[in-house]
């Protein structure tokens, strides 16, 4: 019987790139031939947080990697099964010596899968080495010195993987393995609605942003229409690892000129905040299902199927809210302010629990990142206790950020011919106005499903009262001790 060759496996997760990828660097350094693997895991394909738009983006990202690997006569093996089943099958042909991947700050299901996989590796004498991902650290008890550690990580020299054909299993070897699996086609329908995945496309967005588009970054960041051009649009590429934050951070610092210093500086600060929220989720994973501040667990809200359906379909009767949701459904992207508006409207104006919004929004966001998703939902729902309560006024935001209703007209075509006096608040039209403008409320476009003014006051009264609840205040101290810097705590305690 021929002795099985001992190989290493690079398990791609949310690091779909070849450069500045420590897992690949570590595998190459081991000196064995490498199998690059992306598993379409059944548990995630069936998970309620994901949508076809995510799987298409991943497939496009792998296609992009394979384009680079073609010269090396290898490719990523893409199969559908659970990870342990995949490894068991590979073990029939090769002896797996080592596995390399990054530390994933994911859903509870991936956390449990990783615990099961770690046990499998121990039982099968397989070394599993996980590297830090984008400066997020596992096992922290508090944030003392965290910022300095994150910044030191961001300023480290980028990993330049010099790859050789001899490093990898050949395409022929991989195709022999694939006979034992259900392989996944990487073909996706071409769509102009969604951003396409892949490192090459990521750098097209990055270069156009740093070369030109950033010049209006701060001016347009809150504008639903203009932000689509002036913001970097890099979030899906960062979320799925087509580029590392370190690559983008160093690129941003290299182009920071005196004339546009403010815009690039603001962008860099948001890279820090991105890492801050993922680090928070890494340290407090129960945030997936429950508010981080346990004092808010007593806040009970009934779920309305009618309200939820109207919100999900962009049929609430509030034009900017509906335009934002329709745009998100069609393109996978709206800017940060519109995301905050959608969550605030759902949790405050409609008085729905934030948990009822999690699955729909995660499926809609092309850049769905668990470490951003759950902390942000709770912050916008005003259930952290340590953040300001922001109950967004949908009409005020509409008038301030979409003054000419450019965004509304694009995404709610049934209102596009309304004059400025009515397009932000179509419910102000009298029956005669409706007849004159050829729009019938309740038929062509819905009447408001709630009284926003009353709903905002109701939510505000309850949430501000809860800010002083003894359990909320006690939890505030715990959260600040665990998730903020000591300097900030001293500042807060001195107020």
URSULZI-V859471 format. One record per pair of residues at least 4 apart in sequence whose ideal C-beta (glycine too) atoms are under 7 Angstrom apart, sorted by sequence separation. I is the first residue (numbers start at 1). J is the second residue. D is the distance in Angstrom with one decimal. If there is no record, write none. Layout:
((I:J:D) (I:J:D))
//
This chain:
((12:16:5.8) (17:21:5.5) (21:25:6.8) (22:26:6.0) (23:27:6.4) (24:28:6.3) (25:29:6.4) (26:30:6.8) (41:45:6.8) (42:46:6.2) (43:47:6.4) (50:54:5.0) (52:56:6.0) (53:57:6.5) (54:58:6.5) (55:59:6.3) (56:60:6.4) (57:61:6.4) (58:62:6.5) (59:63:6.4) (60:64:6.5) (61:65:6.8) (62:66:6.2) (63:67:6.6) (65:69:6.2) (66:70:6.5) (81:85:4.6) (83:87:6.5) (84:88:6.3) (85:89:6.5) (86:90:6.4) (87:91:6.3) (90:94:5.8) (91:95:7.0) (106:110:3.5) (108:112:6.4) (109:113:6.3) (110:114:6.3) (111:115:6.8) (112:116:6.5) (113:117:6.1) (114:118:6.3) (115:119:6.7) (116:120:6.4) (117:121:6.4) (118:122:6.6) (119:123:6.3) (120:124:6.1) (132:136:6.8) (145:149:5.8) (146:150:6.1) (147:151:6.2) (148:152:6.3) (149:153:6.5) (150:154:6.4) (151:155:6.3) (163:167:5.7) (169:173:4.1) (171:175:6.2) (172:176:6.7) (173:177:6.8) (174:178:6.3) (197:201:6.9) (198:202:6.7) (199:203:6.5) (200:204:6.8) (201:205:6.8) (202:206:6.2) (203:207:5.8) (204:208:6.4) (205:209:6.2) (206:210:6.2) (207:211:5.7) (208:212:6.1) (209:213:4.6) (210:214:6.1) (216:220:4.8) (217:221:6.1) (223:227:5.2) (226:230:5.6) (227:231:4.7) (234:238:5.6) (235:239:6.0) (236:240:6.1) (243:247:5.0) (245:249:5.7) (246:250:6.3) (247:251:6.3) (248:252:6.2) (249:253:6.6) (250:254:6.3) (251:255:6.7) (252:256:6.6) (257:261:6.6) (260:264:5.8) (261:265:5.7) (262:266:6.4) (263:267:6.6) (264:268:6.4) (265:269:6.5) (266:270:6.9) (268:272:7.0) (269:273:6.6) (270:274:6.3) (271:275:6.9) (272:276:6.3) (273:277:6.5) (274:278:6.7) (275:279:6.0) (276:280:6.5) (277:281:6.6) (278:282:6.3) (279:283:6.4) (280:284:6.2) (281:285:6.6) (286:290:5.5) (304:308:6.2) (305:309:6.1) (306:310:6.5) (307:311:6.2) (308:312:6.1) (309:313:6.1) (318:322:6.3) (319:323:5.9) (320:324:6.3) (321:325:6.6) (322:326:6.2) (323:327:6.1) (324:328:6.2) (325:329:6.3) (326:330:6.3) (327:331:5.8) (328:332:6.9) (334:338:3.9) (336:340:6.3) (337:341:6.2) (338:342:6.4) (339:343:6.6) (340:344:5.9) (341:345:6.0) (342:346:6.4) (343:347:5.9) (344:348:5.1) (345:349:4.7) (346:350:5.3) (352:356:5.2) (357:361:5.4) (358:362:6.0) (359:363:6.4) (360:364:6.3) (361:365:6.0) (369:373:6.2) (370:374:6.4) (372:376:5.7) (373:377:6.4) (374:378:6.6) (375:379:6.2) (376:380:6.1) (377:381:6.0) (393:397:6.2) (394:398:6.2) (395:399:6.4) (396:400:6.1) (397:401:5.5) (398:402:5.5) (399:403:6.4) (402:406:6.4) (405:409:5.3) (406:410:6.6) (407:411:6.5) (408:412:5.5) (418:422:4.7) (419:423:6.9) (422:426:5.4) (429:433:3.7) (431:435:6.4) (432:436:6.2) (433:437:6.1) (440:444:5.2) (441:445:6.2) (442:446:6.5) (448:452:6.7) (451:455:6.1) (452:456:6.1) (453:457:6.7) (454:458:6.2) (455:459:6.3) (456:460:6.0) (457:461:6.2) (458:462:6.7) (459:463:5.9) (460:464:5.9) (461:465:6.4) (462:466:6.3) (463:467:6.9) (469:473:6.8) (470:474:6.3) (471:475:6.3) (472:476:6.5) (474:478:6.9) (475:479:6.1) (476:480:6.2) (477:481:6.2) (478:482:6.3) (479:483:5.6) (480:484:4.9) (484:488:4.7) (486:490:6.3) (487:491:6.5) (488:492:6.3) (489:493:6.1) (490:494:6.3) (40:45:6.0) (69:74:5.1) (81:86:5.1) (91:96:6.0) (106:111:6.4) (121:126:4.1) (132:137:6.6) (169:174:5.5) (178:183:5.1) (196:201:5.2) (208:213:5.6) (209:214:5.3) (237:242:4.0) (238:243:6.4) (243:248:5.8) (256:261:5.8) (287:292:5.2) (291:296:4.2) (303:308:6.7) (310:315:4.7) (311:316:5.8) (316:321:5.4) (328:333:6.9) (334:339:5.9) (345:350:6.5) (347:352:6.0) (352:357:7.0) (368:373:6.2) (378:383:5.0) (379:384:5.5) (392:397:5.8) (402:407:4.6) (418:423:4.2) (429:434:4.9) (434:439:5.5) (439:444:5.0) (442:447:5.3) (450:455:5.0) (467:472:6.4) (468:473:6.9) (484:489:5.9) (15:21:5.6) (18:24:6.4) (44:50:6.2) (69:75:5.4) (90:96:6.2) (104:110:5.9) (140:146:6.8) (220:226:3.7) (221:227:5.8) (237:243:5.2) (281:287:5.8) (291:297:6.3) (310:316:5.0) (316:322:5.7) (328:334:4.9) (346:352:5.2) (362:368:4.7) (378:384:5.5) (402:408:5.8) (409:415:6.9) (422:428:6.0) (434:440:5.6) (439:445:6.3) (441:447:5.0) (466:472:5.8) (27:34:4.8) (79:86:6.2) (121:128:4.4) (220:227:5.2) (238:245:6.0) (290:297:6.4) (315:322:6.4) (327:334:5.5) (347:354:5.2) (382:389:4.4) (408:415:6.4) (409:416:4.1) (422:429:5.3) (434:441:6.1) (15:23:6.5) (256:264:4.5) (284:292:5.7) (314:322:3.9) (379:387:5.2) (415:423:5.6) (418:426:6.3) (429:437:6.8) (66:75:4.8) (87:96:6.4) (255:264:6.6) (256:265:6.9) (480:489:5.3) (66:76:6.0) (104:114:6.7) (118:128:6.4) (220:230:3.9) (221:231:6.4) (238:248:6.9) (324:334:5.1) (65:76:5.7) (314:325:4.0) (343:354:6.9) (346:357:5.0) (362:373:5.8) (415:426:6.2) (422:433:6.7) (137:149:6.7) (252:264:5.6) (314:326:4.0) (429:441:6.8) (480:492:6.8) (10:23:5.1) (217:230:5.4) (312:325:7.0) (426:439:6.9) (10:24:5.6) (62:76:5.2) (216:230:4.2) (217:231:6.8) (234:248:6.3) (311:325:6.8) (324:338:4.2) (343:357:6.3) (427:441:6.5) (135:150:4.3) (252:267:5.9) (405:420:6.7) (408:423:6.0) (426:441:6.4) (62:78:6.0) (213:229:6.2) (252:268:5.2) (10:27:5.0) (213:230:5.8) (324:341:6.3) (325:342:6.2) (135:153:4.1) (324:342:5.7) (405:423:4.5) (8:27:4.6) (135:154:6.1) (249:268:6.7) (358:377:6.3) (405:424:6.6) (418:437:5.6) (426:445:6.0) (321:341:6.5) (357:377:6.6) (417:437:6.6) (427:447:5.8) (132:153:7.0) (320:341:6.9) (321:342:6.6) (418:439:6.5) (427:448:5.4) (8:30:5.2) (99:121:6.7) (249:271:5.5) (209:232:4.4) (248:271:6.7) (354:377:4.8) (8:32:4.7) (10:34:5.9) (12:36:6.8) (38:62:5.7) (321:345:5.1) (354:378:6.3) (415:439:6.9) (7:32:5.4) (12:37:6.6) (399:424:5.7) (414:439:6.8) (6:32:5.8) (7:33:5.2) (8:34:5.0) (9:35:5.0) (10:36:5.1) (11:37:5.5) (12:38:4.4) (245:271:5.7) (398:424:4.6) (7:34:6.8) (10:37:6.7) (99:126:6.1) (103:130:4.6) (205:232:6.7) (354:381:4.0) (5:33:7.0) (7:35:5.7) (9:37:5.5) (98:126:6.9) (102:130:6.2) (103:131:6.8) (205:233:5.1) (206:234:6.1) (97:126:7.0) (98:127:4.4) (99:128:4.6) (100:129:5.4) (101:130:5.7) (102:131:5.3) (103:132:6.1) (205:234:5.7) (245:274:7.0) (354:383:6.7) (395:424:6.1) (83:113:6.6) (96:126:5.3) (97:127:6.7) (103:133:5.4) (245:275:6.8) (395:425:6.0) (414:444:5.0) (415:445:6.0) (98:129:6.6) (102:133:4.0) (105:136:5.8) (414:445:5.2) (84:116:6.8) (202:234:6.7) (205:237:6.8) (332:364:6.7) (84:117:6.4) (87:120:7.0) (332:365:6.6) (333:366:6.1) (83:117:5.8) (332:366:3.1) (343:377:6.0) (347:381:4.1) (103:138:5.3) (202:237:3.6) (232:267:6.5) (311:346:5.5) (329:364:5.9) (84:120:5.2) (328:364:4.8) (344:380:5.5) (206:243:6.9) (343:380:3.9) (38:76:5.3) (40:78:6.9) (42:80:6.7) (195:233:6.7) (343:381:6.2) (37:76:6.9) (42:81:6.6) (43:82:6.6) (311:350:6.4) (36:76:4.5) (37:77:5.2) (38:78:5.1) (39:79:6.2) (40:80:4.3) (42:82:5.7) (202:242:4.2) (340:380:5.0) (36:77:6.7) (41:82:5.8) (195:236:5.7) (202:243:4.7) (210:251:6.2) (16:58:6.8) (35:77:6.2) (39:81:6.6) (41:83:6.1) (206:248:6.4) (210:252:6.8) (197:240:6.5) (199:242:4.7) (307:350:4.5) (348:391:4.7) (39:83:5.4) (198:242:6.0) (199:243:6.4) (218:262:6.2) (308:352:6.6) (16:61:4.0) (197:242:6.4) (206:251:6.3) (210:255:4.6) (215:260:5.8) (218:263:5.3) (307:352:6.2) (16:62:6.6) (214:260:6.2) (217:263:4.1) (344:390:6.5) (18:65:6.2) (39:86:5.5) (344:391:6.0) (345:392:6.7) (215:263:6.5) (218:266:5.4) (304:352:6.6) (308:356:6.1) (312:360:5.3) (344:392:4.1) (16:65:6.5) (214:263:5.0) (217:266:6.4) (303:352:6.3) (345:394:6.0) (18:68:5.9) (214:264:6.1) (217:267:6.1) (301:351:5.7) (303:353:6.6) (301:352:5.9) (341:392:4.8) (301:353:4.5) (340:392:6.4) (214:267:6.6) (303:356:5.2) (341:394:6.6) (341:397:5.8) (49:107:6.5) (394:452:6.3) (47:109:6.3) (393:456:6.8) (12:76:6.8) (337:401:6.8) (32:97:6.1) (391:456:5.3) (43:109:5.7) (289:355:6.8) (30:98:5.7) (391:459:5.7) (391:460:5.7) (43:113:6.8) (27:100:4.6) (321:394:5.2) (26:100:4.9) (320:394:5.6) (389:463:5.2) (389:464:6.4) (318:394:4.4) (23:100:4.0) (320:397:6.0) (23:101:5.5) (320:398:3.9) (23:102:6.0) (319:398:6.3) (382:463:5.1) (320:402:6.0) (385:467:6.9) (93:177:6.0) (323:407:5.5) (327:411:5.0) (323:408:4.8) (326:411:4.6) (288:374:5.4) (292:378:6.0) (7:94:4.7) (9:96:6.0) (15:102:5.1) (90:177:6.6) (287:374:4.5) (291:378:5.6) (296:383:4.2) (385:472:4.7) (11:99:5.8) (13:101:5.8) (158:246:6.5) (287:375:6.1) (320:408:6.3) (323:411:3.9) (4:93:6.8) (5:94:5.5) (6:95:4.5) (7:96:6.3) (8:97:6.1) (11:100:6.9) (13:102:6.2) (158:247:6.3) (281:370:6.5) (282:371:6.6) (319:408:4.7) (323:412:5.3) (4:94:5.4) (5:95:6.8) (7:97:6.6) (8:98:4.5) (9:99:4.9) (10:100:5.1) (11:101:4.1) (14:104:6.7) (281:371:4.0) (293:383:6.2) (295:385:6.3) (322:412:6.0) (385:475:5.8) (386:476:5.4) (4:95:4.3) (6:97:4.4) (13:104:5.3) (72:163:6.0) (89:180:5.2) (287:378:6.5) (293:384:5.5) (385:476:4.6) (8:100:6.6) (73:165:5.5) (89:181:6.6) (154:246:5.3) (158:250:6.7) (291:383:4.2) (292:384:5.8) (293:385:4.0) (72:165:4.7) (278:371:3.1) (281:374:6.0) (319:412:5.8) (386:479:5.5) (74:168:3.8) (277:371:6.0) (278:372:6.5) (281:375:5.6) (385:479:6.9) (386:480:6.1) (74:169:6.3) (154:249:4.6) (277:372:5.3) (280:375:5.2) (72:168:6.1) (74:170:6.1) (75:171:5.7) (319:415:6.2) (73:170:5.4) (74:171:6.0) (77:174:5.1) (73:171:5.7) (274:372:6.6) (277:375:4.5) (75:174:6.2) (79:178:6.8) (277:376:6.6) (77:177:6.5) (81:181:6.5) (224:324:6.4) (350:450:6.4) (77:178:6.5) (81:182:6.6) (349:450:6.0) (79:181:3.9) (80:182:4.8) (26:129:5.8) (79:182:6.3) (349:452:5.6) (79:183:5.6) (80:184:5.2) (231:335:6.1) (319:423:6.6) (351:455:6.7) (26:131:6.7) (78:183:6.5) (79:184:6.5) (319:424:6.2) (78:184:4.8) (349:455:4.6) (319:426:6.8) (349:456:6.5) (23:131:5.9) (78:186:6.5) (227:335:3.9) (348:456:6.7) (351:459:6.3) (22:131:4.0) (134:244:6.2) (135:245:7.0) (224:334:6.5) (317:427:6.5) (134:245:4.5) (224:335:6.2) (348:459:4.1) (221:335:6.8) (224:338:5.1) (222:337:4.5) (15:133:6.9) (63:186:5.0) (62:186:5.8) (150:275:5.7) (59:186:4.5) (60:188:5.9) (239:367:4.3) (59:188:5.2) (239:368:6.6) (317:446:4.4) (236:366:4.7) (239:369:4.4) (316:446:6.9) (317:447:5.2) (318:448:6.2) (236:367:4.2) (315:446:5.1) (317:448:3.7) (36:168:6.9) (56:188:4.4) (235:367:3.8) (317:449:5.6) (28:161:6.6) (34:167:5.6) (64:197:6.9) (146:279:6.7) (316:449:5.3) (25:159:5.1) (33:167:6.9) (34:168:5.1) (35:169:5.0) (64:198:3.0) (318:452:6.9) (33:168:6.3) (34:169:7.0) (63:198:6.8) (64:199:5.6) (25:161:5.7) (33:169:5.5) (60:196:5.2) (61:197:3.8) (64:200:5.7) (22:159:6.0) (24:161:5.1) (60:197:3.5) (61:198:5.2) (193:330:5.5) (194:331:6.3) (20:158:4.9) (21:159:6.6) (60:198:5.4) (193:331:5.3) (194:332:5.1) (20:159:4.8) (28:167:5.5) (58:197:6.5) (136:275:6.2) (310:449:5.3) (19:159:6.8) (21:161:6.6) (57:197:3.9) (135:275:5.4) (19:160:6.4) (53:194:5.8) (134:275:6.3) (19:161:6.0) (136:278:5.1) (137:279:6.9) (307:449:6.3) (18:161:6.0) (136:279:5.2) (140:283:5.8) (40:184:5.1) (138:282:6.4) (136:282:5.5) (7:169:6.9) (299:466:6.7) (296:466:6.9) (195:366:6.4) (194:366:6.1) (105:278:5.3) (111:285:6.4) (295:469:5.3) (105:281:5.8) (295:471:3.8) (296:472:6.8) (105:282:4.5) (108:285:6.7) (224:401:6.2) (225:402:6.7) (294:471:6.6) (295:472:3.3) (223:401:5.3) (224:402:5.7) (57:236:6.2) (61:240:5.9) (222:401:5.3) (293:472:6.0) (108:288:5.5) (295:475:4.9) (61:242:5.6) (107:288:6.4) (225:406:4.7) (294:475:5.3) (17:199:5.0) (58:240:6.4) (225:407:4.2) (293:475:4.3) (57:240:6.1) (224:407:4.2) (293:476:7.0) (293:479:6.4) (292:479:6.2) (283:482:6.6) (283:483:6.9) (280:483:5.3) (16:240:5.5) (17:241:5.8) (20:244:4.4) (14:239:6.8) (16:241:4.9) (17:242:5.6) (14:240:5.7) (15:241:3.8) (16:242:5.7) (17:243:6.4) (20:246:6.0) (14:241:4.6) (20:247:5.2) (107:370:5.4) (106:370:5.4) (105:370:6.6) (105:371:4.6) (53:332:5.5) (57:366:6.3) (49:359:6.1) (48:359:4.6) (51:363:3.9) (49:362:4.1) (50:363:6.6) (53:366:5.6) (49:363:6.7) (54:368:6.5) (49:368:6.8) (147:485:6.7) (142:481:6.5) (142:482:5.6) (143:483:5.9) (143:484:6.0) (143:485:5.6) (144:486:6.3))
//
